[in-house]
């Protein structure tokens, strides 16, 4: 009974907050005002608080622009977590736009939807990402291309860094800053997670969304470490595979370190 009461309270409060923010966000989107960039941060912070997601930030986000954050991808909760820390915009696969609730929220945040199977649109999509970055927006890329089980880093796809390469010619100094960000879900109810319990936080693609969402709502009290790594500068003529390797190396080291419960060290 208490569990369902908690879920009900979360739903009502989040719905109320959404109703308050929504009109301002719609105006911001319609007129392309800067308010559309930072209003989602307040919504994400509220959602994390209600869900019991406690965020522990290690390191700092790079202040230089244009900036791309390259992060491992564990769950839809990554969106809430990163969105609660900074004013970011996400690169998402096109099918996300049709998801119930999450699709609407993604559109309200003006996410960039990529149809990977439609090769003819690739150029336009990459150019949109480049334009958003050169306009000063922080773009989040999940270079694994899908969610994992939270215990490891999947293969990073170097092709997804094409947006960084496309943005370089449009930047005043001819450089795009790519900062690795590791997301590690480490505790549940204050107790350290192991391989067995980490699926509480992780959402691999083969698990239905609604049952997983209900499980998170019932569980609550998740701790997540967000670790900002050392920024990699990408310039004209640089190799995307080298960029991918540099990002992968940092992500894997930061992720493993925090999943093992060790204190953060500069990598």
Buried (B, 14 or more C-beta within 10 A) or exposed (E): EEEEEBBEEBEEBBEEBBEEBEEEBEEBBEEEEEEBBEBBBBBBBBBBBBBBBBBBBBBEBBEEBBBBBBBBBBBBBBBBBBBBBBBBBBBBBBEBBEBEEBBEBBBBBBBBBBBBEEEEEBEEBBBBBBBBBBEEBBBBBBBBBEBBBBBEBBEBBBEBBBBBBBBBEBBEEEBBBBBBBBBBBBBBEEEEBEEEBBBBBBBBEEBEBEEBBEEBBEBBEBBBBBBBBEBBBBEEEBEBEEBBBBBBBBBBBBBBBBBEEEEBEEB
